[in-house]
Amino acid sequence: MQDWLTKSAADQGRAIGQGALDPVALTEAYLDAAANHPHGMRIYARLTPERAMAEAEAAAFRAKNGVRRGILDGVAISWKDLFDSAGVATEAGSALLERRVPDADAAVLTEATLQGGVCLGKTHMTELAFSGLGLNPVTESPPNVNDPEAVSGGSSSGAAASVAWGLAAAAVGSDTGGSVRVPACWSDLVGLKTTSGRISLDGVVKLAAKFDTVGPLTRSVEDATLMFAMLTGAKAVDLGGSSLSGRRFAVLKTVAQDDLRDTPAEGFSAALRKLESAGATLVELEIPEVAEIMGMAGVLYTPETYGTCGDLIESAPEKMFPPVLERFRAGRDHSAMDYVKAWLSLDNLRQSYAAKVAGFDAVLLPTAPSMPPKIDDLMADHGYFAQENLLALRNTRIGNLTGGAALTLPTGVPSTGISLMGLAGSEERLLHIGVAAEAALRA
């Protein structure tokens, strides 16, 4: 059974459908692995064994009687600890929410359960989801699969680690400025940043609702496709016939390749060569609107995050890791007028950006311009934490600010990724292109 724990979610689901894999035994194996893994409790904030086994038993009954609800019916999934789960603590990585126990599941967890998903438990995360590194000295800092002394990326840090270390078949995280894509990148996973509004935020602990999105972290594009369908309750897009032949990609130069460190640059360059060899046409593109948009990030993000979480934070600020507290408090002094003006400008710039990339199948950029820092180094120097956090999130934040969907794929160089960005509502198109890109990158 241990060999199954690192198989793709799709392969597991197909085996369940063929009668070759028992979802009850599979779930037991994941629960045992998480409970006994040397990093298990650094990855999971809490397991939900009673729920998981009940859901696995129901999935086994459906499989036996030929009434499965989809390919992933009976597959075990981890959930970031900001999705409400009835009767189980949901604390969003914060001592401020300690012992917070919701009465009902988040809408997206309800949907996934209806589709046959098995909830293994809740994964550790950055405090209130406001950091891209995955460092959380208040609860836990999940280890990076390529270097256990380094962070795994945030804020969906435990989500990525649960899949990368073989403790879940797939994970559900959230992405406000890169919180799915950075940990997916640094953990050599596929991560899908969805368009704002595509997946319900009902029952999700909010950070900045105008930017908050829900998305999967998986081992393959096929898994991401099936997970996206499970989370939305929609039919999965057909990935058949995907090819890079005739595809035109814009390689974003503006901002995205500034201060690119050596290893991410190596991974990105190698990935571009492979995509081109597979038939894609690559066009380097400068988009001045991107620089303008990025310049407004502070006034767009921090007032909303502080407005959302400020009362909670100021009730006991001493409970927070100081660099994260400082990030939140940066939103106190912006005026309402500046915030509104920034959003009006952003709406106009988004339209201009969309017009410039409309002729391309996707926009390409390095997912993260940096590599995962060491935990001890981040703890020793709060200035270093702030510097590395801003850099880690810089490229992914382009996708949030421009308002579209984005898919990150491993380049083949450990802890580096290439992102395919599309416009709003382009998830299905990106996934269809992404499966061909994934094949090229793995060749």
C-alpha positions as CSV (number, residue, x, y, z in Angstrom):
1,M,0.0,0.0,0.0
2,Q,2.9,2.4,0.7
3,D,3.7,2.5,-3.0
4,W,0.3,4.0,-3.7
5,L,0.9,7.0,-1.4
6,T,3.1,8.8,-4.0
7,K,1.0,7.9,-7.1
8,S,-1.0,10.6,-8.7
9,A,-4.5,11.2,-7.5
10,A,-5.9,10.3,-10.9
11,D,-4.0,6.9,-10.9
12,Q,-5.4,6.2,-7.4
13,G,-8.9,7.1,-8.5
14,R,-8.8,4.9,-11.5
15,A,-7.5,2.0,-9.5
16,I,-10.3,2.4,-7.0
17,G,-12.8,2.3,-9.9
18,Q,-11.2,-0.9,-11.3
19,G,-11.4,-2.6,-7.9
20,A,-7.6,-2.7,-7.6
21,L,-7.4,-0.3,-4.7
22,D,-9.5,-0.1,-1.5
23,P,-10.1,3.5,-0.5
24,V,-10.4,2.4,3.2
25,A,-7.0,0.8,3.1
26,L,-5.6,3.8,1.2
27,T,-6.9,6.3,3.8
28,E,-5.6,4.2,6.6
29,A,-2.2,4.2,5.0
30,Y,-2.2,8.0,4.6
31,L,-3.3,8.5,8.2
32,D,-0.7,6.1,9.5
33,A,2.0,7.8,7.3
34,A,1.1,11.2,8.6
35,A,0.9,10.2,12.2
36,N,4.3,8.4,12.1
37,H,6.3,10.5,9.6
38,P,9.1,12.4,11.3
39,H,7.7,15.7,9.8
40,G,4.1,14.7,10.1
41,M,3.1,17.1,12.8
42,R,5.1,19.9,11.2
43,I,2.9,19.4,8.2
44,Y,-0.6,18.6,9.7
45,A,-2.1,20.9,12.3
46,R,-4.5,18.1,13.0
47,L,-5.7,15.0,11.3
48,T,-9.4,14.1,11.0
49,P,-9.3,10.2,11.2
50,E,-13.0,9.7,12.1
51,R,-14.2,11.8,9.3
52,A,-11.7,10.4,6.8
53,M,-12.5,6.8,7.6
54,A,-16.3,7.4,7.4
55,E,-15.8,9.1,4.0
56,A,-13.5,6.3,2.8
57,E,-16.0,3.6,3.8
58,A,-18.8,5.5,1.9
59,A,-16.5,5.7,-1.2
60,A,-15.8,2.0,-0.9
61,F,-19.5,1.2,-0.8
62,R,-20.1,3.4,-3.9
63,A,-17.2,1.7,-5.8
64,K,-18.5,-1.8,-4.9
65,N,-22.0,-0.8,-6.2
66,G,-20.9,1.0,-9.3
67,V,-22.2,4.4,-8.3
68,R,-18.9,6.4,-7.9
69,R,-19.2,10.2,-8.1
70,G,-16.1,10.7,-10.2
71,I,-12.5,9.7,-10.7
72,L,-11.4,11.2,-7.4
73,D,-14.2,9.5,-5.4
74,G,-12.3,7.9,-2.4
75,V,-9.0,9.8,-2.9
76,A,-7.5,11.3,0.2
77,I,-7.0,15.1,0.3
78,S,-5.5,17.6,2.8
79,W,-7.0,21.0,3.5
80,K,-5.2,24.2,4.5
81,D,-6.2,25.3,8.0
82,L,-8.3,28.2,6.9
83,F,-11.2,26.2,5.4
84,D,-13.9,25.7,8.0
85,S,-14.5,22.1,9.0
86,A,-17.5,21.3,11.2
87,G,-16.6,20.3,14.7
88,V,-12.8,20.5,14.0
89,A,-10.6,23.5,14.9
90,T,-9.8,25.9,12.1
91,E,-7.2,28.3,13.3
92,A,-5.5,29.8,10.2
93,G,-2.1,29.3,11.6
94,S,-2.7,31.9,14.3
95,A,-2.7,31.9,18.1
96,L,-5.4,34.5,17.8
97,L,-7.8,31.9,16.5
98,E,-6.8,29.1,18.9
99,R,-9.6,26.7,19.6
100,R,-11.9,28.3,17.0
101,V,-14.3,25.5,16.0
102,P,-16.8,26.2,13.3
103,D,-20.2,24.6,13.2
104,A,-20.3,23.9,9.4
105,D,-17.9,23.1,6.6
106,A,-16.7,25.7,4.1
107,A,-18.8,25.6,0.9
108,V,-15.8,24.3,-1.1
109,L,-15.2,21.5,1.4
110,T,-18.9,20.6,1.3
111,E,-18.7,20.4,-2.5
112,A,-15.5,18.3,-2.5
113,T,-17.2,15.9,0.0
114,L,-20.2,15.6,-2.2
115,Q,-17.9,14.6,-5.0
116,G,-16.4,11.9,-2.9
117,G,-13.2,13.5,-1.6
118,V,-11.8,12.1,1.7
119,C,-10.7,14.8,4.1
120,L,-7.5,13.6,5.8
121,G,-7.0,16.7,8.0
122,K,-5.9,20.3,8.2
123,T,-2.4,21.5,7.2
124,H,-0.2,24.1,8.8
125,M,0.1,27.5,7.2
126,T,1.5,31.0,7.6
127,E,-0.2,33.2,10.2
128,L,-3.5,34.4,8.7
129,A,-2.1,33.6,5.3
130,F,0.0,36.7,5.1
131,S,3.4,35.5,4.0
132,G,4.8,33.7,1.0
133,L,7.7,31.9,2.8
134,G,5.9,29.4,5.0
135,L,7.7,30.4,8.2
136,N,5.5,30.2,11.2
137,P,7.2,30.1,14.6
138,V,3.8,30.5,16.3
139,T,2.6,27.0,15.1
140,E,4.9,25.2,12.8
141,S,7.0,25.8,9.7
142,P,6.6,22.8,7.4
143,P,9.9,21.5,5.9
144,N,10.9,21.8,2.2
145,V,11.0,18.4,0.5
146,N,14.3,19.3,-1.2
147,D,15.9,20.7,1.9
148,P,14.2,20.1,5.3
149,E,16.1,23.0,6.8
150,A,14.4,25.4,4.4
151,V,10.8,26.6,4.3
152,S,8.3,25.0,1.9
153,G,6.7,28.3,0.7
154,G,3.6,29.9,1.9
155,S,1.1,30.6,2.9
156,S,-0.1,27.1,1.8
157,S,3.0,25.6,3.3
158,G,1.6,22.4,4.9
159,A,-0.6,21.9,1.8
160,A,2.4,21.6,-0.4
161,A,4.4,19.6,2.1
162,S,1.6,17.1,2.5
163,V,1.7,16.2,-1.1
164,A,5.4,16.5,-1.7
165,W,6.2,14.2,1.3
166,G,3.6,11.6,0.3
167,L,1.2,12.4,3.1
168,A,-1.8,13.3,0.8
169,A,-2.8,12.6,-2.8
170,A,-3.6,16.2,-3.4
171,A,-4.1,19.4,-1.3
172,V,-6.4,22.4,-1.3
173,G,-4.8,25.8,-0.5
174,S,-5.6,29.4,-1.1
175,D,-3.8,32.1,-3.1
176,T,-4.0,35.8,-2.4
177,G,-0.6,36.9,-3.7
178,G,1.0,33.6,-4.5
179,S,0.1,31.3,-1.7
180,V,-0.6,28.3,-3.9
181,R,2.0,28.9,-6.5
182,V,5.1,29.6,-4.4
183,P,4.8,26.5,-2.3
184,A,3.9,24.4,-5.3
185,C,7.0,25.8,-7.1
186,W,9.4,25.2,-4.2
187,S,8.0,21.7,-3.7
188,D,8.1,20.7,-7.4
189,L,4.3,20.4,-7.7
190,V,1.6,21.7,-10.0
191,G,-0.4,24.6,-8.5
192,L,-3.5,26.3,-9.9
193,K,-4.3,29.9,-9.0
194,T,-8.0,30.3,-9.9
195,T,-9.8,33.5,-10.9
196,S,-11.4,35.5,-8.1
197,G,-15.0,34.3,-7.7
198,R,-14.6,30.9,-9.5
199,I,-14.7,29.0,-6.2
200,S,-16.7,30.1,-3.2
201,L,-15.0,31.7,-0.2
202,D,-18.0,31.0,2.1
203,G,-16.5,29.5,5.2
204,V,-12.9,30.4,4.4
205,V,-11.0,32.6,6.8
206,K,-10.5,35.8,4.8
207,L,-7.3,37.7,4.3
208,A,-8.2,40.1,1.4
209,A,-11.5,38.9,-0.2
210,K,-10.9,40.9,-3.4
211,F,-7.8,38.8,-4.1
212,D,-8.4,35.6,-2.1
213,T,-8.8,32.5,-4.3
214,V,-9.0,28.8,-3.7
215,G,-6.8,26.3,-5.6
216,P,-5.3,22.8,-5.7
217,L,-1.7,21.7,-5.3
218,T,-1.1,18.4,-7.0
219,R,1.5,16.0,-8.6
220,S,0.3,16.5,-12.2
221,V,-1.8,18.7,-14.4
222,E,-4.3,15.9,-14.8
223,D,-4.7,15.9,-11.0
224,A,-5.1,19.7,-10.9
225,T,-7.8,19.4,-13.6
226,L,-9.7,16.8,-11.7
227,M,-9.3,18.7,-8.4
228,F,-10.6,21.9,-10.1
229,A,-13.7,20.0,-11.2
230,M,-14.2,18.6,-7.8
231,L,-13.9,22.0,-6.1
232,T,-16.3,23.6,-8.5
233,G,-18.7,20.7,-9.0
234,A,-18.2,21.0,-12.7
235,K,-17.2,18.5,-15.3
236,A,-13.5,18.2,-15.8
237,V,-12.1,19.6,-19.0
238,D,-11.0,17.0,-21.6
239,L,-7.2,17.0,-21.8
240,G,-7.1,14.9,-24.9
241,G,-5.4,16.2,-28.0
242,S,-3.4,18.8,-26.2
243,S,-0.3,20.0,-28.1
244,L,2.1,22.9,-28.1
245,S,2.4,23.0,-31.9
246,G,1.1,26.4,-33.1
247,R,0.9,27.8,-29.6
248,R,2.1,31.4,-29.0
249,F,3.4,32.3,-25.6
250,A,4.4,35.8,-24.4
251,V,7.6,35.6,-22.2
252,L,7.0,38.5,-19.8
253,K,10.1,40.7,-19.4
254,T,8.7,43.6,-17.4
255,V,9.4,43.1,-13.6
256,A,9.2,39.3,-13.8
257,Q,12.9,38.7,-14.7
258,D,14.4,41.5,-12.6
259,D,16.8,40.3,-9.9
260,L,16.2,36.7,-11.0
261,R,18.5,34.4,-9.0
262,D,20.7,31.9,-10.7
263,T,18.9,28.6,-10.1
264,P,15.4,29.9,-10.9
265,A,16.9,31.5,-14.0
266,E,18.4,28.2,-15.0
267,G,15.1,26.4,-14.5
268,F,13.2,29.0,-16.5
269,S,15.6,29.1,-19.4
270,A,15.6,25.3,-19.6
271,A,11.8,25.2,-19.5
272,L,11.6,27.8,-22.3
273,R,13.9,25.7,-24.5
274,K,11.8,22.6,-24.0
275,L,8.5,24.4,-24.8
276,E,10.1,25.8,-28.0
277,S,11.4,22.4,-29.0
278,A,7.9,21.0,-28.6
279,G,6.5,23.5,-31.2
280,A,5.6,26.6,-29.2
281,T,6.4,30.1,-30.5
282,L,7.9,32.3,-27.8
283,V,7.7,36.1,-28.0
284,E,9.5,38.3,-25.4
285,L,7.2,41.0,-24.3
286,E,7.5,44.2,-22.3
287,I,4.2,45.3,-20.7
288,P,4.6,48.7,-19.0
289,E,1.2,48.3,-17.3
290,V,2.7,45.5,-15.2
291,A,5.2,47.9,-13.6
292,E,2.4,50.4,-12.9
293,I,0.2,47.7,-11.4
294,M,3.0,46.4,-9.2
295,G,3.7,49.9,-7.9
296,M,0.2,50.0,-6.5
297,A,0.4,46.7,-4.6
298,G,0.9,48.3,-1.2
299,V,-2.2,50.5,-1.3
300,L,-4.3,47.7,-2.8
301,Y,-3.3,44.9,-0.4
302,T,-2.4,46.2,3.0
303,P,-5.5,48.3,3.7
304,E,-7.8,45.4,2.9
305,T,-5.8,42.9,4.9
306,Y,-5.7,45.2,7.9
307,G,-9.3,46.2,7.5
308,T,-10.2,42.5,7.5
309,C,-8.0,41.3,10.3
310,G,-7.0,44.5,12.2
311,D,-9.5,44.2,15.1
312,L,-8.5,40.6,15.7
313,I,-4.8,41.4,15.5
314,E,-5.0,44.4,17.9
315,S,-6.9,42.3,20.4
316,A,-3.6,40.5,21.2
317,P,-0.8,41.6,18.9
318,E,1.8,40.0,21.2
319,K,0.6,36.6,20.0
320,M,1.9,37.3,16.5
321,F,5.3,36.8,14.9
322,P,6.6,40.4,14.7
323,P,7.4,40.5,10.9
324,V,3.9,39.3,10.0
325,L,2.3,41.8,12.5
326,E,4.4,44.6,10.9
327,R,3.1,43.6,7.4
328,F,-0.5,43.8,8.6
329,R,0.0,47.2,10.3
330,A,1.4,48.7,7.1
331,G,-2.2,49.0,6.0
332,R,-3.3,51.3,8.9
333,D,-2.3,54.6,7.4
334,H,-3.6,54.5,3.8
335,S,-6.6,56.7,3.2
336,A,-9.9,55.5,1.9
337,M,-9.5,57.9,-1.1
338,D,-6.1,56.4,-2.0
339,Y,-7.5,52.9,-1.8
340,V,-10.5,53.7,-4.0
341,K,-8.3,55.6,-6.5
342,A,-5.9,52.6,-6.7
343,W,-8.8,50.2,-7.5
344,L,-10.1,52.5,-10.2
345,S,-6.6,52.7,-11.8
346,L,-6.2,48.9,-11.5
347,D,-9.4,48.3,-13.3
348,N,-8.2,50.4,-16.2
349,L,-4.8,48.9,-16.3
350,R,-6.2,45.4,-16.2
351,Q,-8.1,46.2,-19.4
352,S,-5.0,47.5,-21.1
353,Y,-3.0,44.5,-20.0
354,A,-5.7,42.1,-21.3
355,A,-5.6,43.8,-24.7
356,K,-1.9,43.4,-25.0
357,V,-1.8,39.7,-24.2
358,A,-5.1,38.7,-26.0
359,G,-3.2,37.3,-29.0
360,F,-1.2,34.8,-26.9
361,D,-2.2,31.4,-25.5
362,A,-0.5,32.3,-22.2
363,V,2.0,34.6,-20.6
364,L,5.1,32.8,-19.3
365,L,7.3,33.9,-16.3
366,P,9.4,32.3,-13.6
367,T,7.0,31.3,-10.8
368,A,9.4,32.5,-8.0
369,P,12.5,34.5,-8.6
370,S,14.2,33.0,-5.5
371,M,14.9,29.7,-3.8
372,P,13.5,28.6,-0.4
373,P,15.5,30.2,2.4
374,K,16.7,28.4,5.5
375,I,14.4,28.5,8.5
376,D,17.2,29.5,10.9
377,D,18.3,32.4,8.7
378,L,14.8,33.8,8.5
379,M,14.4,33.5,12.3
380,A,17.7,35.2,12.9
381,D,17.1,38.3,10.8
382,H,13.7,39.9,10.5
383,G,15.0,42.2,7.8
384,Y,16.1,39.2,5.7
385,F,12.6,37.7,6.3
386,A,10.9,40.9,4.9
387,Q,13.3,41.0,1.9
388,E,12.9,37.3,1.0
389,N,9.1,37.4,1.5
390,L,8.7,40.3,-0.9
391,L,10.9,38.7,-3.6
392,A,9.3,35.3,-3.3
393,L,5.8,36.8,-3.9
394,R,6.8,39.3,-6.6
395,N,6.1,37.3,-9.7
396,T,3.0,35.5,-8.4
397,R,1.5,38.8,-7.3
398,I,1.5,39.8,-11.0
399,G,-1.2,37.2,-11.6
400,N,-3.3,38.3,-8.7
401,L,-3.1,42.0,-9.6
402,T,-3.8,41.4,-13.3
403,G,-6.9,39.4,-12.2
404,G,-6.5,36.2,-14.2
405,A,-5.8,32.5,-13.6
406,A,-2.3,31.0,-13.5
407,L,-0.8,27.5,-13.5
408,T,2.7,26.7,-12.2
409,L,4.6,23.7,-13.4
410,P,7.9,22.2,-12.2
411,T,10.8,23.0,-14.6
412,G,12.8,19.9,-13.7
413,V,15.3,22.0,-11.7
414,P,14.4,21.4,-8.1
415,S,12.4,24.1,-6.4
416,T,11.9,26.1,-9.6
417,G,8.8,26.6,-11.6
418,I,7.4,28.2,-14.8
419,S,4.0,29.9,-14.7
420,L,1.4,30.1,-17.5
421,M,-0.8,33.1,-16.9
422,G,-4.2,33.6,-18.6
423,L,-7.0,36.1,-18.3
424,A,-9.9,35.8,-16.0
425,G,-11.9,32.6,-16.4
426,S,-9.2,30.8,-18.4
427,E,-8.6,27.9,-16.0
428,E,-9.9,25.2,-18.4
429,R,-7.8,26.6,-21.3
430,L,-4.7,26.8,-19.1
431,L,-5.1,23.2,-17.9
432,H,-5.5,22.0,-21.5
433,I,-2.4,23.8,-22.6
434,G,-0.7,22.9,-19.4
435,V,-0.8,19.1,-19.9
436,A,1.1,19.5,-23.1
437,A,3.6,21.8,-21.5
438,E,4.0,19.3,-18.6
439,A,4.8,16.6,-21.1
440,A,7.4,18.8,-22.8
441,L,9.0,19.7,-19.5
442,R,9.2,16.1,-18.4
443,A,10.7,14.9,-21.7
